[in-house]
Amino acid sequence: MRRYVWLVLVPVLIFGYPVGLVIGGRAGGMGGAFSGISDDALSLYYNPGGLSSVTGGEMTVMRSQYTLVSGLTFNWISVALKVNDKLGIGFGWLNKGAVLEENGYNEIDTTRMGDNLFTLGIGMRLNKNVGLGININRMVLSSVIGGGSGFGMDLGVLCRWPKSPVYFGFVMKNLTSGMGGETYPMVYRIGFGYKGFPRIVTRTIKKKVGEKIKRYRVKRREGYRLAFDFDLETKPWGVNGSDSLGYTEGLLHYYVGMEYNPIDIFGVRFGWNDMEGISCGLRFGWQKYLIDFSYAFQGVMDKELNIPITGSIWKAAFTMKF
C-alpha cells in the first residue's frame, strides 16, 4: 500500500511547490546546475539575471517524463530576445500534468492534476560584468484536492569576475508569491560557474575603401566550448525526505554539472544532484537548430526503503535561434 500512497503523494508535493524541478534538455544533462552560467532561454527558470546575456533570439521547447510514473509529465516552452546591448526579455510556460491510475484501489483509481506557471522576465545589464533580472509569475493549479491561482516574483543576479571566465549567480524565488490564500516560502539559490575554451569563428566583414567594397575574413571569439557549474539551493521543505509524510523541513540541495562542445554540431554533458542522482546529456545540431536530450538515472528516492519513487527521468528539447 505504501507504494500506492507515494503515487498520489509525490505529485501532490511536486504540484504544491512552484520550484525545484530540473527543467530543460541542456540543464538536465548538467544535473540542474545552471544558475551560475545562465545565458539562454532557460534563464527564465534558473536565473532571470542571465537574460541580460542573451546574444540574440532563441526559443526552446522541452518534454520530460518519469519512467516509473508514466502519467507524470512536464512540458516547457520559453522564448528569449535580446532588445539591445543592455536589455533582454523573455516569456516562459511550464506545464505539469498528472494522470495516475492504479487498478484495485478505488480511492486512487484516477488522480488528475494540472499546473501551469507563466513567466514574463526582464534582464538588464548594469555594467559589462553585472546583470540583474526579474520574473513576474502567474500560477494556475487544478487538482482533485482543489485548485487556485496566484502571482509571484523572482529576482536574479548574474555577475562575472572582471576579465575572467568565472561567474557568480544569486536567485531569490517566490518573492510575494502565493496561490489560493497560501503564501509560498522563499527559496534561495547561489551558483558558481566557469566558461572556458573560447569558440573561435571566422566571419566576413565588408569595408568601403574609396569607391569599392572590400571583404575581409576575420576571426572572433564567440561563446565557449567548456562550462562548469555548482549550485546550492535552500528550501524550507522538500520531497526527498524519509518520514511518514514524505517530506523533510529545512533542505539543502546540491547541483553539479559540466558541458563540453568540442565541435559546433555535437556536445556532451554530465551532472549530479541529490534528487535525481547522476545525469548525462547530448546535443546535436547546426547553427540555428539544436536538439538536446538528457537522462537522470535515479529519480526521487525513498530513503527509508532505499528505492526510487519516480524512477529515472528523461528530457528532450528542441531549440531554434533567430
C-alpha positions as CSV (number, residue, x, y, z in Angstrom):
1,M,0.0,0.0,0.0
2,R,2.9,2.3,0.7
3,R,3.8,2.2,-3.0
4,Y,0.3,3.5,-4.0
5,V,0.3,6.2,-1.4
6,W,3.6,7.5,-2.9
7,L,1.9,7.6,-6.4
8,V,-0.5,10.2,-5.0
9,L,1.8,11.9,-2.6
10,V,4.7,12.7,-4.9
11,P,2.5,14.6,-7.4
12,V,0.8,16.5,-4.6
13,L,4.2,17.6,-3.2
14,I,5.6,18.5,-6.7
15,F,2.5,20.3,-7.8
16,G,2.1,22.1,-4.5
17,Y,5.6,23.7,-4.8
18,P,6.3,26.1,-7.7
19,V,10.0,25.5,-8.0
20,G,12.5,22.7,-7.6
21,L,12.3,20.7,-10.8
22,V,15.2,20.3,-13.2
23,I,13.9,21.9,-16.5
24,G,15.5,21.9,-20.0
25,G,17.5,19.4,-22.0
26,R,20.7,21.3,-21.7
27,A,20.4,22.0,-17.9
28,G,19.0,18.5,-17.4
29,G,22.2,16.9,-18.7
30,M,24.1,19.1,-16.2
31,G,22.1,17.9,-13.3
32,G,20.2,21.2,-13.0
33,A,23.4,23.2,-12.2
34,F,22.7,26.3,-14.3
35,S,22.2,29.5,-12.3
36,G,25.8,30.4,-12.5
37,I,26.1,30.2,-16.3
38,S,22.6,31.1,-17.4
39,D,22.8,32.8,-20.8
40,D,19.9,31.4,-22.9
41,A,16.1,31.0,-22.8
42,L,16.4,28.7,-19.8
43,S,17.5,31.8,-17.8
44,L,13.8,32.4,-17.2
45,Y,13.6,29.4,-15.0
46,Y,17.1,29.3,-13.4
47,N,18.3,32.9,-13.2
48,P,16.5,35.9,-14.8
49,G,19.7,37.9,-14.5
50,G,21.0,35.7,-17.4
51,L,18.5,37.3,-19.7
52,S,20.9,40.3,-20.0
53,S,23.5,37.9,-21.5
54,V,21.2,36.6,-24.3
55,T,23.1,37.2,-27.6
56,G,20.0,37.1,-30.0
57,G,16.6,35.5,-30.2
58,E,16.0,31.9,-29.0
59,M,13.1,29.6,-28.5
60,T,13.3,26.3,-26.5
61,V,10.6,23.5,-26.2
62,M,11.0,20.6,-23.8
63,R,9.1,17.5,-22.7
64,S,10.1,15.4,-19.7
65,Q,8.7,12.2,-18.1
66,Y,9.4,9.8,-15.3
67,T,9.9,6.1,-16.1
68,L,8.0,4.6,-13.1
69,V,5.2,7.2,-13.1
70,S,4.3,7.4,-16.8
71,G,1.3,9.7,-16.1
72,L,3.5,12.4,-14.6
73,T,4.9,14.7,-17.3
74,F,6.4,18.2,-17.6
75,N,6.4,20.5,-20.6
76,W,8.3,23.7,-21.0
77,I,8.5,26.4,-23.7
78,S,10.4,29.6,-23.4
79,V,11.4,32.5,-25.7
80,A,14.2,34.9,-25.0
81,L,15.1,38.0,-27.1
82,K,17.9,40.5,-27.0
83,V,16.5,44.0,-27.2
84,N,19.8,45.9,-27.1
85,D,23.2,45.6,-25.6
86,K,21.9,46.1,-22.1
87,L,18.4,44.6,-22.1
88,G,16.9,41.1,-22.7
89,I,13.3,39.9,-22.3
90,G,11.6,36.5,-22.3
91,F,8.5,34.5,-21.8
92,G,8.1,31.0,-20.4
93,W,5.4,28.5,-19.8
94,L,5.8,25.4,-17.5
95,N,3.1,22.8,-17.6
96,K,2.9,19.9,-15.1
97,G,0.3,17.2,-15.7
98,A,-0.5,14.0,-14.0
99,V,-3.0,11.2,-14.8
100,L,-2.3,8.3,-12.3
101,E,-4.3,5.1,-12.5
102,E,-4.0,2.0,-10.3
103,N,-6.5,-0.8,-10.6
104,G,-7.7,-2.4,-7.4
105,Y,-7.6,0.8,-5.3
106,N,-10.8,2.7,-5.9
107,E,-9.7,5.7,-3.9
108,I,-6.8,6.3,-6.2
109,D,-8.0,4.7,-9.4
110,T,-7.8,8.1,-11.2
111,T,-5.8,11.0,-9.9
112,R,-5.7,14.1,-12.2
113,M,-3.7,17.3,-11.7
114,G,-2.7,20.2,-13.9
115,D,-0.4,23.0,-13.0
116,N,0.7,25.9,-15.2
117,L,3.4,28.5,-14.5
118,F,3.5,31.5,-16.9
119,T,6.6,33.7,-16.6
120,L,7.5,37.1,-18.0
121,G,11.1,38.1,-17.4
122,I,13.3,41.1,-18.0
123,G,17.1,41.2,-17.6
124,M,19.2,44.4,-17.6
125,R,23.0,44.7,-17.7
126,L,24.1,47.2,-15.1
127,N,27.6,47.2,-16.5
128,K,29.7,44.8,-18.5
129,N,30.1,42.4,-15.6
130,V,26.7,42.5,-13.8
131,G,23.2,41.6,-15.0
132,L,20.0,42.0,-12.9
133,G,16.7,40.3,-13.8
134,I,13.2,39.9,-12.5
135,N,10.4,37.5,-13.3
136,I,6.7,38.1,-12.9
137,N,4.9,34.7,-12.5
138,R,1.3,33.7,-12.9
139,M,0.4,30.3,-11.3
140,V,-2.7,28.3,-12.0
141,L,-3.4,24.9,-10.3
142,S,-6.3,22.4,-10.7
143,S,-6.4,19.0,-9.0
144,V,-8.5,16.5,-7.1
145,I,-7.6,18.3,-3.9
146,G,-8.7,21.7,-5.1
147,G,-7.3,24.5,-7.3
148,G,-6.3,28.1,-7.2
149,S,-4.3,30.8,-8.9
150,G,-1.8,33.5,-7.8
151,F,1.1,35.7,-8.7
152,G,4.7,35.9,-7.7
153,M,8.1,37.3,-8.5
154,D,11.7,36.0,-8.8
155,L,14.8,38.1,-8.6
156,G,18.2,37.1,-10.0
157,V,21.7,38.5,-10.4
158,L,24.5,37.1,-12.6
159,C,28.0,38.5,-12.2
160,R,31.3,37.9,-14.0
161,W,34.6,38.3,-12.3
162,P,36.2,41.1,-14.3
163,K,38.3,39.8,-17.3
164,S,37.9,36.2,-16.3
165,P,35.8,33.1,-17.2
166,V,34.4,32.9,-13.6
167,Y,30.7,33.7,-12.9
168,F,28.5,34.0,-9.8
169,G,24.7,33.8,-9.7
170,F,22.2,34.5,-7.0
171,V,18.5,33.9,-7.2
172,M,15.6,34.6,-4.8
173,K,12.4,32.8,-5.8
174,N,8.8,33.3,-4.6
175,L,9.0,36.9,-3.6
176,T,5.5,37.8,-2.6
177,S,4.3,34.5,-4.1
178,G,1.1,32.6,-3.3
179,M,-1.9,30.8,-4.5
180,G,-5.4,30.3,-3.1
181,G,-4.7,32.2,0.1
182,E,-1.4,30.3,0.7
183,T,1.9,32.1,0.7
184,Y,4.8,30.3,-0.7
185,P,8.1,30.3,1.2
186,M,11.2,31.9,-0.2
187,V,13.8,29.8,-1.9
188,Y,17.4,30.9,-2.3
189,R,20.0,29.6,-4.8
190,I,23.6,30.5,-5.5
191,G,25.7,29.3,-8.3
192,F,29.4,29.3,-9.3
193,G,30.1,29.0,-12.9
194,Y,33.1,28.8,-15.3
195,K,33.0,29.3,-19.1
196,G,36.3,28.4,-20.8
197,F,37.9,27.4,-24.1
198,P,36.6,30.2,-26.3
199,R,34.8,29.3,-29.5
200,I,36.7,30.8,-32.5
201,V,34.7,31.5,-35.6
202,T,35.6,33.2,-38.9
203,R,33.3,36.0,-40.1
204,T,33.3,38.0,-43.3
205,I,33.0,41.8,-42.9
206,K,32.6,44.4,-45.6
207,K,34.5,47.7,-45.6
208,K,34.3,50.5,-48.1
209,V,37.7,51.6,-49.5
210,G,37.4,54.5,-51.8
211,E,34.7,53.6,-54.3
212,K,35.0,49.9,-53.8
213,I,33.6,47.5,-51.2
214,K,36.1,45.0,-49.9
215,R,35.5,41.9,-47.9
216,Y,37.8,40.7,-45.1
217,R,37.8,37.4,-43.3
218,V,38.3,37.9,-39.5
219,K,38.5,35.5,-36.6
220,R,36.4,36.3,-33.5
221,R,35.7,34.8,-30.1
222,E,32.0,33.9,-29.8
223,G,30.9,31.9,-26.8
224,Y,32.7,29.0,-25.2
225,R,33.2,25.2,-25.5
226,L,33.6,24.1,-21.9
227,A,31.5,25.1,-18.9
228,F,31.2,24.0,-15.2
229,D,28.6,25.0,-12.6
230,F,27.9,24.3,-9.0
231,D,24.6,25.3,-7.4
232,L,23.4,25.3,-3.8
233,E,19.7,25.8,-3.0
234,T,17.9,26.2,0.3
235,K,14.3,25.2,0.8
236,P,12.0,25.3,3.8
237,W,10.8,21.7,2.8
238,G,11.1,19.3,0.0
239,V,10.3,15.8,-1.4
240,N,13.4,13.8,-0.7
241,G,12.7,13.1,3.0
242,S,12.2,9.8,4.9
243,D,9.5,10.5,7.4
244,S,5.9,9.2,7.1
245,L,4.7,12.3,5.3
246,G,7.3,12.0,2.6
247,Y,9.0,15.4,3.1
248,T,11.7,17.0,5.2
249,E,11.9,20.5,6.5
250,G,15.0,22.7,6.0
251,L,16.6,21.2,3.0
252,L,19.9,22.0,1.1
253,H,20.0,20.8,-2.5
254,Y,23.2,20.4,-4.4
255,Y,23.7,20.5,-8.2
256,V,27.0,19.9,-10.1
257,G,27.4,19.9,-13.8
258,M,29.7,20.3,-16.8
259,E,29.3,20.6,-20.6
260,Y,31.8,20.3,-23.4
261,N,31.1,21.1,-27.1
262,P,34.2,20.0,-29.0
263,I,32.6,20.9,-32.3
264,D,29.7,23.0,-33.3
265,I,27.4,20.1,-34.1
266,F,27.9,18.0,-31.0
267,G,28.2,18.4,-27.3
268,V,28.2,16.2,-24.1
269,R,27.0,16.9,-20.6
270,F,27.3,15.3,-17.2
271,G,25.8,16.2,-13.9
272,W,24.6,15.2,-10.4
273,N,22.1,16.4,-7.9
274,D,20.8,14.9,-4.6
275,M,17.3,14.4,-6.0
276,E,17.8,12.8,-9.5
277,G,21.3,11.3,-9.0
278,I,23.7,11.1,-11.9
279,S,22.6,12.6,-15.2
280,C,24.1,12.9,-18.7
281,G,23.1,14.6,-21.9
282,L,23.9,15.0,-25.6
283,R,23.4,17.9,-28.0
284,F,23.1,17.7,-31.8
285,G,22.5,20.4,-34.2
286,W,23.9,23.1,-36.5
287,Q,23.8,26.9,-36.2
288,K,20.1,27.8,-35.6
289,Y,18.7,24.3,-34.9
290,L,19.7,22.3,-31.8
291,I,18.4,19.1,-30.2
292,D,19.2,18.3,-26.6
293,F,18.5,15.0,-24.7
294,S,19.2,14.2,-21.1
295,Y,18.7,11.3,-18.8
296,A,18.8,11.1,-15.0
297,F,19.3,7.6,-13.6
298,Q,17.7,7.7,-10.2
299,G,14.7,9.9,-9.6
300,V,13.4,11.0,-6.2
301,M,14.5,8.4,-3.6
302,D,12.6,6.9,-0.7
303,K,15.4,6.9,1.8
304,E,13.6,4.6,4.2
305,L,13.3,1.8,1.6
306,N,16.2,3.0,-0.5
307,I,14.3,2.6,-3.7
308,P,13.4,5.2,-6.4
309,I,9.9,6.6,-6.1
310,T,9.6,8.1,-9.5
311,G,12.3,6.2,-11.3
312,S,14.6,7.7,-13.9
313,I,13.6,10.8,-15.9
314,W,14.3,11.8,-19.4
315,K,14.1,15.2,-21.0
316,A,14.1,16.1,-24.7
317,A,14.3,19.6,-26.1
318,F,14.4,21.5,-29.3
319,T,16.0,24.9,-29.6
320,M,15.7,27.4,-32.5
321,K,17.8,30.5,-32.7
322,F,16.8,33.5,-34.7
